[in-house]
Amino acid sequence: MIFLQTSINRQKNTIMHKLWLIIKREYLIRVKKKSFIIITLLTPLAFGLFIIGSGLLAKTMADSKKSVLVKDDTGIFERNYEGDGNILFDFTRADVNDLKNTYKTDGYDMLLVIPAVIDTSFKTHNAQYFAEEKIGLTTLERIESIISYQFENYKMEKAGIDKAMLEDFKVDVGLQNGYTMETAVDEAEKSTA
């Protein structure tokens, strides 16, 4: 029995030794090449620079102020809008085709067209924007949320729903780190002792 176990250990050692020799030889062959060393050092650096660069680009696009010319055919947005820090809205009644040609020369970053509402019980409403430069996703989402909020307020007002009363129904829920089953049992034992 001991002989068999010793033989197995010797085979394992021989296999491990051969494996070590192969790894050592391949490593030494690769490391002697300058390209391997350069790629090994530059790849993590390139990933880091890419992540930092994309983060800075997203922050710059989100922080920049945008001026938006709005053609609001509903009148809802224009009537109820109170202002936002990074997005400046100016309202107009001019023709859309004329505005498409002149909004940029008038100093606006984008033209937003909100078409008239036919049915006041609408669930979705599509607006269009025109811009020569790419508008950041954060800015677009912010504009969508501002318009949605104004439409919600309009619909609540039309339905006779008191906004203050609706705010009373809202509940903030906070999540805290819970216990695993073992820690919960330990805590229960400590509190009963």
C-alpha positions as a Markdown table, in Angstrom:
| # | Residue | x | y | z |
|---|---|---|---|---|
| 1 | Met | 0.0 | 0.0 | 0.0 |
| 2 | Ile | 2.8 | 2.4 | 0.9 |
| 3 | Phe | 4.6 | 1.4 | -2.3 |
| 4 | Leu | 1.5 | 2.3 | -4.4 |
| 5 | Gln | 1.1 | 5.7 | -2.6 |
| 6 | Thr | 4.8 | 6.5 | -3.1 |
| 7 | Ser | 4.5 | 5.6 | -6.8 |
| 8 | Ile | 1.5 | 7.9 | -7.2 |
| 9 | Asn | 3.3 | 10.7 | -5.4 |
| 10 | Arg | 6.4 | 10.2 | -7.7 |
| 11 | Gln | 4.2 | 10.4 | -10.8 |
| 12 | Lys | 2.6 | 13.6 | -9.5 |
| 13 | Asn | 5.9 | 15.1 | -8.9 |
| 14 | Thr | 7.2 | 14.1 | -12.3 |
| 15 | Ile | 4.1 | 15.6 | -14.0 |
| 16 | Met | 4.4 | 18.8 | -11.9 |
| 17 | His | 8.1 | 19.0 | -12.7 |
| 18 | Lys | 7.4 | 18.7 | -16.5 |
| 19 | Leu | 4.6 | 21.2 | -16.3 |
| 20 | Trp | 6.9 | 23.6 | -14.5 |
| 21 | Leu | 9.6 | 23.2 | -17.1 |
| 22 | Ile | 7.1 | 23.9 | -19.9 |
| 23 | Ile | 5.7 | 27.0 | -18.2 |
| 24 | Lys | 9.3 | 28.2 | -17.4 |
| 25 | Arg | 10.4 | 27.7 | -21.0 |
| 26 | Glu | 7.4 | 29.5 | -22.5 |
| 27 | Tyr | 7.6 | 32.3 | -20.1 |
| 28 | Leu | 11.3 | 32.9 | -20.7 |
| 29 | Ile | 10.8 | 32.8 | -24.5 |
| 30 | Arg | 7.9 | 35.3 | -24.3 |
| 31 | Val | 9.6 | 37.7 | -21.8 |
| 32 | Lys | 12.7 | 37.9 | -23.9 |
| 33 | Lys | 10.6 | 39.7 | -26.5 |
| 34 | Lys | 10.3 | 43.4 | -26.0 |
| 35 | Ser | 6.8 | 43.5 | -27.4 |
| 36 | Phe | 5.6 | 41.2 | -24.6 |
| 37 | Ile | 7.0 | 43.5 | -22.0 |
| 38 | Ile | 5.5 | 46.6 | -23.6 |
| 39 | Ile | 2.1 | 45.0 | -24.1 |
| 40 | Thr | 2.1 | 43.7 | -20.5 |
| 41 | Leu | 2.8 | 47.2 | -19.2 |
| 42 | Leu | 0.7 | 49.3 | -21.6 |
| 43 | Thr | -2.5 | 47.3 | -21.7 |
| 44 | Pro | -3.6 | 48.1 | -18.1 |
| 45 | Leu | -2.5 | 51.7 | -18.6 |
| 46 | Ala | -4.6 | 52.0 | -21.8 |
| 47 | Phe | -7.7 | 50.6 | -20.1 |
| 48 | Gly | -7.3 | 53.0 | -17.2 |
| 49 | Leu | -6.9 | 56.0 | -19.6 |
| 50 | Phe | -10.0 | 54.8 | -21.6 |
| 51 | Ile | -12.1 | 54.7 | -18.5 |
| 52 | Ile | -10.9 | 58.0 | -17.2 |
| 53 | Gly | -11.4 | 59.6 | -20.6 |
| 54 | Ser | -14.9 | 58.4 | -21.1 |
| 55 | Gly | -15.8 | 59.5 | -17.5 |
| 56 | Leu | -14.5 | 63.0 | -18.1 |
| 57 | Leu | -16.3 | 63.2 | -21.5 |
| 58 | Ala | -19.6 | 62.2 | -19.9 |
| 59 | Lys | -19.1 | 64.7 | -17.1 |
| 60 | Thr | -18.3 | 67.5 | -19.4 |
| 61 | Met | -21.3 | 66.8 | -21.6 |
| 62 | Ala | -23.6 | 66.6 | -18.5 |
| 63 | Asp | -22.3 | 69.7 | -16.9 |
| 64 | Ser | -22.5 | 72.0 | -19.9 |
| 65 | Lys | -25.4 | 74.4 | -20.2 |
| 66 | Lys | -27.7 | 73.9 | -23.1 |
| 67 | Ser | -30.0 | 76.5 | -24.5 |
| 68 | Val | -33.1 | 75.0 | -26.1 |
| 69 | Leu | -35.6 | 76.7 | -28.4 |
| 70 | Val | -39.1 | 75.1 | -27.8 |
| 71 | Lys | -42.1 | 75.2 | -30.1 |
| 72 | Asp | -44.8 | 74.0 | -27.8 |
| 73 | Asp | -48.1 | 73.4 | -29.7 |
| 74 | Thr | -49.7 | 72.0 | -26.5 |
| 75 | Gly | -49.1 | 75.2 | -24.5 |
| 76 | Ile | -48.8 | 72.9 | -21.4 |
| 77 | Phe | -45.0 | 73.0 | -21.1 |
| 78 | Glu | -44.7 | 76.7 | -21.8 |
| 79 | Arg | -47.5 | 77.6 | -19.3 |
| 80 | Asn | -46.1 | 75.5 | -16.4 |
| 81 | Tyr | -42.4 | 75.5 | -16.7 |
| 82 | Glu | -40.4 | 77.2 | -13.9 |
| 83 | Gly | -36.8 | 76.8 | -15.0 |
| 84 | Asp | -33.8 | 74.4 | -14.7 |
| 85 | Gly | -30.2 | 75.2 | -13.9 |
| 86 | Asn | -28.3 | 73.5 | -16.8 |
| 87 | Ile | -31.0 | 73.6 | -19.4 |
| 88 | Leu | -32.4 | 77.0 | -20.5 |
| 89 | Phe | -35.7 | 76.9 | -22.4 |
| 90 | Asp | -37.0 | 79.7 | -24.7 |
| 91 | Phe | -40.4 | 79.4 | -26.2 |
| 92 | Thr | -41.6 | 80.5 | -29.6 |
| 93 | Arg | -44.7 | 80.3 | -31.8 |
| 94 | Ala | -42.8 | 80.6 | -35.1 |
| 95 | Asp | -43.1 | 78.1 | -38.0 |
| 96 | Val | -41.2 | 74.8 | -37.4 |
| 97 | Asn | -39.6 | 74.9 | -40.9 |
| 98 | Asp | -38.2 | 78.4 | -40.3 |
| 99 | Leu | -37.0 | 77.4 | -36.9 |
| 100 | Lys | -35.1 | 74.4 | -38.3 |
| 101 | Asn | -33.1 | 76.7 | -40.4 |
| 102 | Thr | -32.5 | 79.5 | -37.8 |
| 103 | Tyr | -32.3 | 78.0 | -34.3 |
| 104 | Lys | -28.5 | 77.4 | -34.6 |
| 105 | Thr | -27.7 | 80.9 | -35.8 |
| 106 | Asp | -30.0 | 82.4 | -33.1 |
| 107 | Gly | -27.6 | 80.8 | -30.5 |
| 108 | Tyr | -29.5 | 77.7 | -29.5 |
| 109 | Asp | -28.1 | 74.2 | -29.1 |
| 110 | Met | -31.2 | 72.4 | -30.1 |
| 111 | Leu | -34.8 | 72.9 | -31.3 |
| 112 | Leu | -37.5 | 71.0 | -29.4 |
| 113 | Val | -40.9 | 70.6 | -31.1 |
| 114 | Ile | -43.8 | 69.4 | -28.9 |
| 115 | Pro | -46.8 | 68.6 | -31.1 |
| 116 | Ala | -50.4 | 69.3 | -30.0 |
| 117 | Val | -52.3 | 66.9 | -27.9 |
| 118 | Ile | -55.5 | 65.5 | -29.4 |
| 119 | Asp | -56.6 | 63.3 | -26.6 |
| 120 | Thr | -56.1 | 64.6 | -23.0 |
| 121 | Ser | -56.0 | 61.1 | -21.6 |
| 122 | Phe | -52.8 | 60.4 | -23.4 |
| 123 | Lys | -50.3 | 58.0 | -21.8 |
| 124 | Thr | -47.4 | 58.7 | -24.2 |
| 125 | His | -46.5 | 61.8 | -26.2 |
| 126 | Asn | -43.7 | 62.0 | -28.6 |
| 127 | Ala | -41.7 | 65.2 | -29.1 |
| 128 | Gln | -39.0 | 65.8 | -31.6 |
| 129 | Tyr | -35.6 | 67.5 | -31.3 |
| 130 | Phe | -33.2 | 68.8 | -33.9 |
| 131 | Ala | -29.6 | 69.4 | -33.1 |
| 132 | Glu | -26.4 | 69.7 | -35.3 |
| 133 | Glu | -24.2 | 68.5 | -32.5 |
| 134 | Lys | -24.7 | 65.3 | -30.5 |
| 135 | Ile | -26.7 | 65.9 | -27.3 |
| 136 | Gly | -25.6 | 63.9 | -24.3 |
| 137 | Leu | -27.9 | 61.1 | -23.0 |
| 138 | Thr | -28.1 | 62.7 | -19.6 |
| 139 | Thr | -29.3 | 66.0 | -21.1 |
| 140 | Leu | -31.9 | 64.2 | -23.2 |
| 141 | Glu | -33.2 | 62.2 | -20.2 |
| 142 | Arg | -33.4 | 65.4 | -18.2 |
| 143 | Ile | -35.4 | 67.1 | -20.9 |
| 144 | Glu | -37.8 | 64.1 | -21.1 |
| 145 | Ser | -38.3 | 64.1 | -17.4 |
| 146 | Ile | -39.0 | 67.8 | -17.3 |
| 147 | Ile | -41.6 | 67.5 | -20.0 |
| 148 | Ser | -43.2 | 64.4 | -18.4 |
| 149 | Tyr | -43.4 | 66.2 | -15.1 |
| 150 | Gln | -45.2 | 69.2 | -16.7 |
| 151 | Phe | -47.7 | 66.9 | -18.5 |
| 152 | Glu | -48.3 | 65.0 | -15.2 |
| 153 | Asn | -49.1 | 68.2 | -13.4 |
| 154 | Tyr | -51.4 | 69.3 | -16.2 |
| 155 | Lys | -53.3 | 66.0 | -16.2 |
| 156 | Met | -53.6 | 66.1 | -12.3 |
| 157 | Glu | -54.9 | 69.7 | -12.6 |
| 158 | Lys | -57.5 | 68.7 | -15.2 |
| 159 | Ala | -58.6 | 65.7 | -13.1 |
| 160 | Gly | -58.9 | 67.8 | -10.0 |
| 161 | Ile | -56.3 | 66.0 | -8.0 |
| 162 | Asp | -54.6 | 68.0 | -5.3 |
| 163 | Lys | -50.9 | 67.8 | -5.7 |
| 164 | Ala | -50.2 | 68.5 | -2.0 |
| 165 | Met | -52.5 | 65.6 | -1.1 |
| 166 | Leu | -50.8 | 63.3 | -3.5 |
| 167 | Glu | -47.4 | 64.2 | -2.0 |
| 168 | Asp | -48.7 | 63.1 | 1.4 |
| 169 | Phe | -49.1 | 59.6 | 0.0 |
| 170 | Lys | -45.5 | 59.2 | -1.1 |
| 171 | Val | -43.3 | 57.2 | 1.2 |
| 172 | Asp | -39.5 | 57.2 | 1.1 |
| 173 | Val | -38.1 | 53.7 | 1.7 |
| 174 | Gly | -34.5 | 53.2 | 2.7 |
| 175 | Leu | -32.7 | 49.9 | 2.6 |
| 176 | Gln | -30.1 | 49.0 | 5.1 |
| 177 | Asn | -27.6 | 46.2 | 5.1 |
| 178 | Gly | -29.2 | 43.1 | 6.5 |
| 179 | Tyr | -27.8 | 40.1 | 8.3 |
| 180 | Thr | -27.1 | 36.7 | 7.1 |
| 181 | Met | -28.9 | 33.9 | 8.9 |
| 182 | Glu | -25.9 | 33.1 | 11.1 |
| 183 | Thr | -25.4 | 36.7 | 12.2 |
| 184 | Ala | -29.1 | 37.1 | 12.8 |
| 185 | Val | -29.0 | 34.1 | 15.1 |
| 186 | Asp | -25.9 | 35.4 | 16.9 |
| 187 | Glu | -27.5 | 38.8 | 17.4 |
| 188 | Ala | -30.7 | 37.2 | 18.7 |
| 189 | Glu | -28.7 | 35.1 | 21.2 |
| 190 | Lys | -26.8 | 38.2 | 22.4 |
| 191 | Ser | -30.0 | 40.1 | 22.9 |
| 192 | Thr | -31.7 | 37.3 | 24.9 |
| 193 | Ala | -28.7 | 36.6 | 27.1 |
